[in-house]
Amino acid sequence: MIHWRKEHTNRVYLRQMGDSPNFADFRQLTYTYEWVWYGGNPPDAAGYASIKERFAHFFTQLNSPQPK
């Protein structure tokens, strides 16, 4: 769904995912990642569990057959 390159930024990946039915979830997870990683906002235990669940759900969606 994306063309990974070392020099690409998250914004590039968001543009690549723009037409995907998974875009909204991908965008939200990207923003969460940036807020935690680049913003220096480590989640507490409950926040971590919530983020982990959202990522797991997203990966499940990606691996599920897509309707035609």
C-alpha positions in Angstrom: 0.0 0.0 0.0 3.0 2.3 0.5 6.4 2.4 -1.2 8.8 2.4 1.7 12.0 4.4 1.3 14.4 5.4 4.0 14.2 9.1 3.0 10.4 9.2 3.0 8.5 11.0 5.7 5.2 10.1 7.3 3.6 12.8 5.2 4.7 11.0 2.0 3.1 7.8 3.3 -0.1 9.6 4.2 -0.3 11.0 0.6 0.3 7.5 -0.7 -2.5 6.1 1.4 -4.9 8.9 0.4 -7.2 6.8 -1.8 -7.2 3.8 0.6 -10.3 2.8 2.5 -7.8 2.5 5.5 -6.6 6.1 5.2 -8.5 7.5 8.2 -7.2 4.9 10.5 -3.7 5.1 9.1 -3.7 8.9 9.5 -4.8 8.6 13.1 -2.2 6.0 14.0 0.5 8.1 12.3 -0.5 11.2 14.3 -0.5 9.1 17.5 3.0 7.8 16.6 4.3 11.3 16.0 2.7 12.6 19.2 4.4 9.9 21.3 7.7 9.5 19.5 8.5 13.0 18.3 6.5 14.9 20.8 8.0 13.1 23.8 4.6 12.1 25.2 4.9 8.6 26.4 1.5 7.1 27.2 0.6 5.7 30.6 -0.3 2.0 30.9 -4.0 2.6 29.9 -3.0 4.8 27.0 -0.5 2.2 25.8 -3.1 -0.5 25.9 -5.5 1.6 23.9 -2.8 2.5 21.3 -1.7 -1.2 21.1 -5.3 -2.3 20.5 -5.8 0.3 17.8 -2.7 -0.8 16.0 -3.7 -4.5 16.3 -7.1 -3.7 14.9 -5.6 -1.8 12.0 -3.3 -4.7 11.1 -6.2 -7.1 11.3 -8.1 -4.9 8.8 -5.2 -4.8 6.4 -4.9 -8.6 6.5 -8.6 -9.2 5.9 -10.0 -9.7 2.4 -11.2 -6.4 1.0 -14.7 -6.2 -0.5 -14.8 -5.7 -4.2 
